[in-house]
């Protein structure tokens, strides 16, 4: 049922730090463009809402609160830059369509997309939401494919453990010469056979290896370090151990 009451719009702008948002206008640019668009279209914008969060999964607090306020009758329209600002997942896209169907939401306005509240308009909006989700899914598959290729080349696809550094110039993991000596010494200290994990934790602390707050490592963290295959030239990925191209700390200083 169409909502025939005067149109009141929430202006919604969103941008996240995710890869898929890299080319999207900044928040400030979106707001500038949307206010100009609203003025040209004669839209009654009652509030400006800004969210800096990914739309890949449901759970955005500003977006959810906006929909709740629309259901309660505070507004019956949304103006945003593009449908993908509203939803990149099927749940949030479905909520928008449902609000249009039941009349709580009377109109959507985008400078970049036609979206009338008609059967054809909702069909096109469904396609736009589906394309946004497809883009996210495809991007995720491409990222995983790239990671698998790095693993096949023996390149660790993640943050380097302590004793190593991620070299952004060559896109490889390299030895941190200063900390690697300490890690190697910790292995040798524990290998003496009469030392506990707590002893190794205090040994590391004496060498300046502590938590961010300056406390000694918990024994579980020390155990993870001492059993990490990375230090002998391998690495774990997807529950498997792979041979790496990086230098093993336990040999590189002999």
C-alpha positions, 0 to 999 in steps of 0.5 A: 500500500502506497504511503501518501503522507508528506515525504520526509527523508533521512539522508544516509551516507556510508563508507568503510575501509573495505576494499570494495569501498576504495573508489566510493566518494568520501563521506564529506563528498557524499554529503555535499552531493546528496544535499545538492541533489535533495535541494534540486529534487525538493526533498524534505530532509529531516536528518543526516545519518552517517555510518562508517562501517561495512555493509557486507554483513547485517548489523550496522547500528545507524542503518538499523536504527534508521529503519526502526525510525521509519517503521515508527513513522518518523520518516518515509523516505531515504536519500542516499548516493547509491543502493550499495550504500544501503545494502551489500547483503541479502538481509538488509536489502530484503528489509528495504524491499519489505518496508516499501512493500508494506508502505512504511517506506514511500520513496528512495532517491539516489543521484546515481540510480532510478528507484520508483516505488513501483513493481518495476522500480522494486524489481530494479532495486532487487537487481541492484542489491543482488549486484552489490552482493555478487560484487562482494562475493566475487571480490572475496573469491578473488582474494581467497584465490590470490591467497592460495596462489601465494601459499603455493609459492611459499609466501605467507599470506598474513602478518609476520610473527614476531622475529619477522617483518612484512616488507611492503616493498617486495611483498614478502616476509623478511627477518627482523634481525634484532628480534630474531636473535632474541627469539632464537635465544628463547628457543635455545633457552627452552631447549636446555630441558629444565625450563618451563614455559613461565621461565621462557616468558620471563626470559623474553621479558628480560630481553624486552619482549612483553605485551603492549602493556609491559607484562610478561607473555602468558604461557599459552602465547609462549607455547604457540611461539615455541611450536610455530613451524614458521621459525624453521621455515614452514607455516600453517595455513588452512589447517595445513603446514606448508613450506615457506620461502622465508629464512628460518630463524633457527638456522640463519645466524649460525 
